[in-house]
Amino acid sequence: MLPPTVLPYDREKAIAYAHQWAYRRNPNYFDYENLGGDCTNFASQCLYAGAGVMDFTPTFGWYYLSANNKAPAWTGVKYFYNYITRKETRPGPFGFDATLEQLEPGDFVQLAFQGNVYSHTPIIVQMGNPATLSNTLVAAHSYDVDYRPLDTYAFQQIRFLHILGAYPPPWSR
């Protein structure tokens, strides 16, 4: 069996979406700000803008249909990480746990503010060369920001997600 086709991730579209909605809310998506935070919902919106494919697999997929009809990975920090780093070739975006040097604008950062509990998912919108935390700039919801340097966050742990592309839905192969 041939490996599935990989659709390219349009980083420019993801970043343009991040800039457009960093300080506002897209009315097509529910705002989870008062229900634990909107950061991963915003990260998923940016990722979808660049990938264009959702995974409608119940429970373990990555999709948004409405405020109450979405996958845990759409809004949950840990579930977003687990989905992006999955080994299965189901439809939707995928990537890997990366180092700072492997990142590009359009990739994602996850921050843990207390111990090992990751609770924030910004999108990288700009990076310097060589990459440092001070010249890696992010956009995020839940304390809405755009072009914020990573080193201005008071985090205890950090991890990085590099997006490789997206697997297409089966009907488009």
ABEGO torsion letter per residue (X at the ends): XBBBBBBBBBAAAAAAAAAAAAABBBAABBBAAAAGEAAAAAAAAAAAAAAGBBBABBGABBBBABAABBBAAAABAAAAAAAAABABABBEBBBBBBBAAABBBGBBBBBBABEABBABBBBBABBBOBBBAAABBBBBBGGBBBGBBAAABBBABBBBBBBAEBBBBAAAX
